[in-house]
Amino acid sequence: MAGLTAAYELRRRGAEVRVIEARARLGGRVHTIRNSFRHDQYAEAGGELIEEEHTAVQELARRLRLSTEPALKRGFGQYIARRNGRGIVASESTTWEAFERYFARACDEYARAEYAPDSPITRAWARLSLDDALRRAQAPASARRMAMALRGFFLAEPEELSLLMVLDQLRENGDPARLKMMRIAGGNDRLATALAKQIGITAISLRHEAIAITQASGDVRVTIKDGHGVRSEAVADYAIVTVPAPIVRRIKFLPHLPDPQQHAIDALVYGRATKTLLQFARPFWRRPDRPRAFGTNLDVGAVWDGSEHQRGPGAILVSLAGGAASTAAQELLRTPDLEGFSQQLRWLGGSPRDRRVIASDCFVWEDDPWSNGGYAVFTPGFDPAWRRWLAMPAGRVLFAGEHTSLESQGYINGAVLSGQRAALEAMTLFRAARAT
C-alpha cells in the first residue's frame, strides 16, 4: 500500500513511475478474501481497521471516490480467562487504566524527555519489556493476564515487547475501547484497486522481485527477477523501497546503506500473526449489551465481527492471534471441523450448533515470503533512535512502509503516510537537482 500510494502521488505530479510487485496481487498486507465464504461475503486477512484519527487514508479514499463504513462501534472489550478455567468479560478500559497507574512514572519521564527517541530517558524505558515493567511495578498476576490479551494488538508476548510501545499507545491513542473505527466500504482491497487504476496497469509489474539496487551519480538501477527467474534492469532517477524490513534485507544495495541504517533494518522484528476468518450460520456473538470485539488471553487472540454491514444469513468472526498465540492458533486450525476454535469461543455465547463453522480461511503472516510477519514490533533490543534511520533517504534510494511511520506504525494509515512522504521527498530531491 505504501508503494501504490507513492506511485499515485508521483503520477499526480507528472512523474513517470514503475511499480515492481513480487506478489501475484496488489495490496501487500492489505488482503481481502472474497471467494472463501458463502452468500458472497468477504473478510480482511490483512490490514483491516482504520481509526478515526487516521485521516491520511480516509482523505485518500475520498479522493478516489471510495466511502468508509463504521466498524465495531462499541470499540474493544476484553475477555480474560483465569487459571481456574473461568473467565471475565470486562471493558478494555480496565487494562489501559491499570497501565496508566503502573507506568505513571514512566509516562511522566517520557513526557519530560519530550518523547525524543535519542534521549537517554527514552532509551532507558525502551530497554524494558512490558513484562519487566509490570514486575518492577509489582503488578498482580491479573495484570500479566491483561498484558497477554494484547497479543492480538501488538503481535508479541509481554516479554518480547518494548515498554515504549505501550507508553506511545498511552500518550497517542489511549484506550482502544474508546476509539472510533471504520473500514473501506466493499473491502479494503478496493483502495489498492483504485490506486492501481490511477497509476495505470501498464506501469505495474506483478510477480517481479527487486533483488539489487545500484546507485550512480546520475541515476539508480534496479535489478529485477520475474517469476521465471529471468533478470532485467530498470533505470530511474530514484527508487522508493516500500517492502517490509525482512525483505529489504534480501536486496543488495550498491553502494551499501549507511551502517546505522543497515543495523536498524537488520534489528527490526516483525510480529508473528495468524488471522483466521470463520463464517457461521448466524452472528451469535452480537448482543446489544456488549461490544463486538474483544482482546483475549486465549490462543485465538483478539476476536471481532468482520461482516457487520454485509448481507446474507451468515456472519464472519475474525481472529487475530499474535506472538506465541499465532502458533497455538495454527494448532487449533488442525482440529476436526475446527472444534478447537469453537471451544475457545464458548464464552461468546450461542449453542454448539451456532458455533459450527460453515466456511473459513486463514493467513499465517510469518509464513508469507514477502513480509515474514504481520507488522513491525519494537523489542527491548531496538534502540528508539534507530526508527528515524528506517525512513532515512540513502542518496537516490528512499524508504517507506508502515514500519517507517512515526505516527501510525502498524496501520494502513502508516503505509499511506509513508508513501506520501517518500513521494514528496523524491520530488523535492528532483527539483533541487534540477536547480543546481
C-alpha positions in Angstrom: 0.0 0.0 0.0 2.9 2.3 0.7 4.3 1.7 -2.8 1.0 2.2 -4.5 0.4 5.4 -2.6 3.9 6.7 -3.5 3.4 5.9 -7.2 0.0 7.5 -7.2 1.3 10.7 -5.6 4.2 10.9 -8.1 1.9 10.3 -11.1 -0.3 13.1 -9.9 2.7 15.4 -10.0 3.6 14.3 -13.6 6.3 11.8 -12.9 6.8 8.6 -14.8 6.6 5.6 -12.4 7.0 1.8 -12.5 5.8 -0.4 -9.6 7.6 -3.6 -9.0 5.4 -6.1 -7.1 6.7 -9.5 -6.1 3.2 -10.9 -5.4 0.7 -12.0 -7.9 -1.8 -9.5 -6.5 -1.8 -5.8 -5.4 -2.1 -4.5 -1.9 0.6 -6.3 0.1 -0.6 -6.8 3.6 -4.0 -5.4 2.7 -5.6 -8.6 1.6 -9.4 -9.0 1.2 -10.6 -12.6 0.9 -13.6 -12.8 -1.4 -14.0 -16.4 -2.7 -13.9 -18.5 0.5 -17.3 -17.7 2.0 -21.0 -18.3 1.3 -23.6 -15.6 0.5 -20.9 -13.5 -1.3 -19.4 -12.4 2.0 -15.8 -11.3 2.3 -13.3 -10.6 5.1 -9.9 -9.0 5.7 -7.0 -11.3 6.1 -4.6 -8.4 6.4 -4.8 -4.7 7.4 -8.4 -4.0 8.4 -9.3 -1.3 11.0 -9.0 2.4 10.2 -9.2 4.6 13.3 -11.0 8.0 13.3 -7.6 9.8 13.6 -6.2 8.0 10.6 -7.0 11.0 8.3 -4.4 10.2 5.6 -6.1 7.0 4.5 -9.6 8.5 4.8 -8.7 11.5 2.7 -7.0 9.2 0.1 -10.2 7.1 -0.1 -12.4 10.2 -0.6 -10.1 11.4 -3.4 -10.5 8.0 -5.0 -14.3 8.2 -4.6 -14.4 5.4 -2.0 -16.5 5.5 1.1 -15.9 4.2 4.5 -18.3 2.4 6.9 -18.2 2.4 10.7 -16.8 -0.8 12.3 -17.0 -2.1 15.9 -19.0 0.9 17.1 -18.6 -0.1 20.8 -14.9 -0.5 20.5 -13.0 -3.4 22.1 -13.9 -5.3 25.2 -11.8 -7.8 26.9 -12.2 -11.5 27.9 -9.6 -12.7 30.5 -9.5 -16.5 31.2 -8.3 -17.3 34.7 -6.3 -20.3 35.8 -9.4 -21.9 37.3 -10.8 -22.1 33.8 -13.4 -19.4 34.3 -13.2 -16.0 32.6 -14.5 -12.5 33.0 -15.7 -10.1 30.3 -14.7 -6.5 31.0 -14.1 -3.2 29.2 -10.7 -2.9 27.5 -10.5 0.4 29.5 -9.7 -1.7 32.6 -6.3 -2.7 31.1 -5.3 0.8 30.0 -6.4 2.4 33.2 -4.3 -0.1 35.1 -1.3 0.5 32.9 -1.7 4.3 33.4 -1.3 3.6 37.2 1.6 1.1 36.9 3.5 3.2 34.4 2.7 6.7 35.7 6.4 7.4 36.4 7.5 6.1 33.0 4.8 8.2 31.3 5.9 11.3 33.2 9.6 10.9 32.5 8.9 10.1 28.8 7.0 13.4 28.6 9.8 15.3 30.3 12.1 13.9 27.6 9.7 15.5 25.1 9.3 12.0 23.6 12.7 12.4 21.9 13.8 9.0 20.6 17.5 9.6 21.3 17.0 10.8 24.9 18.7 8.6 27.5 15.4 8.7 29.3 13.5 7.3 26.3 16.2 4.7 25.7 16.2 3.5 29.3 12.4 2.8 29.3 12.6 1.3 25.8 15.1 -1.3 27.0 12.5 -2.7 29.4 10.0 -5.2 28.2 6.3 -4.9 29.2 6.8 -8.0 31.4 9.8 -6.5 33.1 7.9 -3.2 33.7 5.0 -5.0 35.3 7.2 -6.9 37.6 9.0 -3.7 38.6 5.7 -2.1 39.3 4.8 -5.2 41.5 1.6 -5.6 39.4 -0.6 -8.6 40.3 -0.9 -11.7 38.2 -4.1 -10.3 36.8 -2.1 -7.5 35.1 0.1 -10.1 33.4 -3.1 -11.9 32.0 -4.3 -8.5 30.8 -0.9 -8.0 29.0 -1.3 -11.4 27.4 -4.6 -10.2 26.0 -2.7 -7.5 24.0 -1.0 -10.1 21.8 -3.7 -9.6 19.2 -2.8 -5.9 19.1 1.0 -5.7 19.4 1.7 -9.2 17.9 4.2 -10.0 20.7 4.5 -11.6 24.1 4.8 -9.3 27.0 8.5 -10.2 27.4 9.1 -9.6 23.7 7.5 -6.1 23.6 9.3 -2.9 24.5 7.5 -0.9 27.1 7.9 2.1 24.8 5.2 0.8 22.5 2.8 0.8 25.5 3.8 4.3 26.5 3.3 5.5 23.0 -0.2 4.0 22.9 -1.0 5.6 26.2 0.1 9.1 25.1 -1.2 8.9 21.5 -4.3 6.9 21.3 -5.1 5.7 24.8 -7.8 3.2 25.4 -8.8 1.2 22.3 -12.2 0.7 23.8 -13.0 4.4 23.1 -11.7 4.6 19.5 -14.0 5.0 16.6 -13.1 2.7 13.7 -14.0 2.1 10.1 -13.2 0.0 7.0 -13.3 0.8 3.3 -16.9 0.0 2.2 -16.9 -3.1 0.0 -13.5 -4.3 1.2 -10.1 -2.7 1.9 -8.7 -4.1 -1.3 -10.8 -1.5 -3.2 -8.2 1.1 -2.1 -5.4 -0.9 -3.8 -7.5 -1.4 -7.0 -8.4 2.3 -7.2 -4.8 3.4 -6.8 -3.7 0.9 -9.5 -6.3 2.3 -11.9 -4.9 5.9 -11.3 -1.3 4.7 -11.7 -2.0 2.7 -14.9 -2.0 -1.0 -15.0 0.8 -1.0 -17.7 3.1 0.7 -15.1 2.7 -2.2 -12.7 4.7 -5.4 -12.9 3.3 -8.3 -10.8 5.4 -11.4 -9.9 8.6 -9.3 -10.2 11.1 -9.0 -7.4 13.7 -6.3 -6.9 16.9 -8.1 -5.9 19.5 -5.3 -6.3 19.7 -1.5 -6.4 22.8 0.2 -7.7 23.3 4.0 -7.5 25.4 6.0 -9.8 26.0 9.8 -9.9 23.0 10.4 -12.2 20.6 7.5 -11.8 19.7 4.4 -9.9 19.5 0.9 -11.5 17.1 -1.8 -10.1 17.8 -5.4 -11.0 14.5 -7.3 -11.3 13.8 -11.0 -11.4 10.5 -12.2 -12.8 8.6 -15.4 -11.8 10.6 -17.5 -14.2 13.9 -16.3 -12.9 14.6 -14.0 -15.9 16.5 -10.9 -14.9 16.1 -7.4 -16.3 17.1 -3.9 -15.3 15.1 -0.7 -14.7 16.8 2.7 -14.8 15.3 5.7 -12.9 16.1 8.9 -11.1 15.0 7.5 -7.8 13.9 4.2 -6.2 11.4 4.0 -3.4 11.7 0.8 -1.4 8.5 0.0 0.4 8.8 -3.7 1.2 8.9 -4.9 4.9 12.3 -4.8 6.6 12.9 -8.6 6.5 12.5 -8.3 2.7 14.7 -5.2 2.5 17.5 -7.4 4.0 17.4 -9.6 0.9 18.1 -6.7 -1.5 21.8 -6.0 -2.4 22.5 -2.2 -2.2 25.5 -0.7 -4.0 26.9 1.3 -2.5 26.0 -0.2 0.8 23.5 1.6 3.0 25.0 3.6 5.9 25.9 1.3 8.8 23.3 2.7 11.3 20.6 2.4 8.7 21.5 -1.2 7.8 21.7 -2.0 11.5 18.2 -0.6 12.1 16.8 -2.7 9.2 18.6 -5.8 10.4 17.4 -5.4 14.0 13.7 -4.8 13.3 11.4 -7.7 14.2 8.0 -8.5 12.7 5.3 -10.0 14.8 4.0 -13.5 14.3 0.4 -13.3 13.3 -2.3 -15.8 12.2 -5.5 -14.2 11.1 -8.4 -16.6 10.9 -11.8 -15.8 9.3 -14.6 -18.0 10.5 -18.1 -17.9 8.9 -21.1 -19.1 11.0 -24.7 -19.5 10.1 -25.7 -16.7 12.4 -23.9 -14.0 14.4 -24.3 -15.5 17.8 -21.8 -13.0 19.3 -23.9 -9.9 18.5 -25.6 -8.7 21.7 -26.9 -5.3 22.5 -25.3 -5.2 25.9 -21.6 -5.7 24.9 -19.0 -4.9 22.2 -18.5 -6.9 19.0 -14.7 -7.0 19.5 -12.5 -8.4 22.3 -8.9 -8.8 23.2 -8.4 -12.1 24.9 -5.5 -14.1 26.5 -6.7 -17.2 24.8 -5.0 -18.9 21.8 -7.5 -17.3 19.4 -6.1 -13.9 20.3 -8.3 -10.9 19.6 -11.7 -11.6 18.0 -14.1 -9.3 16.3 -17.1 -9.0 14.0 -15.8 -9.0 10.4 -19.0 -8.6 8.5 -21.2 -6.1 10.2 -22.5 -4.4 7.1 -22.7 -7.4 4.8 -25.9 -9.0 3.6 -26.8 -12.7 3.9 -27.8 -15.0 6.7 -24.2 -15.9 7.6 -21.7 -13.8 9.5 -17.9 -13.8 9.8 -15.9 -13.7 13.0 -12.2 -12.6 12.8 -9.4 -13.9 15.0 -6.0 -12.3 15.1 -3.6 -14.4 17.2 -0.2 -12.7 17.7 3.1 -13.8 19.3 3.0 -17.3 20.6 -0.7 -17.4 20.2 -0.1 -17.5 16.4 1.5 -20.9 16.7 -1.2 -22.1 19.1 -4.0 -20.8 16.7 -2.5 -22.9 13.9 -2.8 -26.0 16.1 -6.5 -25.1 16.7 -6.9 -25.0 12.9 -5.8 -28.6 12.7 -8.6 -29.9 14.9 -11.5 -31.7 13.2 -14.2 -29.3 12.0 -12.3 -26.5 13.7 -13.6 -27.8 17.0 -10.7 -26.3 18.8 -11.6 -22.8 17.7 -15.2 -23.4 18.5 -14.4 -24.5 22.1 -12.4 -21.3 22.7 -15.4 -19.2 21.6 -17.9 -20.7 24.0 -17.8 -17.6 26.2 -19.2 -15.5 23.3 -22.5 -17.4 23.7 -24.6 -19.4 21.3 -25.2 -23.1 21.1 -22.8 -25.7 19.9 -24.8 -25.7 16.6 -24.4 -21.9 16.4 -20.7 -22.3 16.8 -20.3 -24.8 13.9 -18.1 -23.2 11.3 -19.7 -23.3 7.8 -16.7 -21.8 5.9 -13.3 -20.5 6.8 -9.9 -19.2 5.6 -6.7 -18.1 7.3 -3.4 -16.4 6.6 -0.2 -17.1 8.6 1.8 -13.9 8.0 5.1 -15.1 9.4 5.0 -17.8 6.7 4.3 -15.2 4.0 7.5 -14.9 1.8 7.0 -11.2 1.1 6.6 -10.0 4.7 7.8 -12.7 7.2 5.3 -11.3 9.7 2.3 -9.2 10.4 3.8 -5.8 11.1 6.8 -4.2 12.9 7.3 -4.9 16.6 9.8 -2.8 18.6 11.5 -5.1 21.0 13.6 -4.1 24.1 16.7 -4.6 22.0 15.6 -2.0 19.4 17.0 1.5 20.2 14.2 4.0 19.5 16.8 6.3 17.9 17.1 3.8 15.1 13.5 4.4 14.0 14.5 7.6 12.1 17.0 5.6 10.1 14.3 3.3 8.8 12.9 6.2 6.9 16.1 8.0 6.0 16.9 8.5 2.3 20.2 7.0 1.2 21.2 9.0 -1.9 18.7 8.2 -4.6 17.1 5.4 -2.6 14.1 6.3 -0.4 12.2 4.2 2.1 8.5 3.8 3.0 6.2 1.3 4.6 4.2 1.1 7.9 7.5 0.3 9.8 8.9 3.7 8.8 5.9 5.7 10.0 6.4 7.5 13.4 2.8 8.4 13.6 0.8 5.3 12.5 3.2 2.3 12.6 1.4 -1.0 12.1 -1.6 0.5 10.3 -2.8 1.1 6.7 -2.6 4.8 7.6 1.1 4.4 8.3 1.7 2.9 4.9 -0.2 5.7 3.2 1.6 8.5 5.2 5.0 7.0 4.5 4.2 6.6 0.7 3.1 10.2 0.6 6.2 11.3 2.4 8.6 9.3 0.2 6.9 10.7 -3.0 7.4 14.2 -1.8 11.0 13.5 -0.8 11.7 12.2 -4.3 10.1 15.3 -6.0 12.0 17.6 -3.6 15.3 16.0 -4.4 14.5 16.1 -8.1 13.7 19.8 -8.1 16.8 20.5 -6.0 19.0 18.6 -8.5 17.5 20.5 -11.5 18.0 23.8 -9.7 21.7 23.2 -9.4 
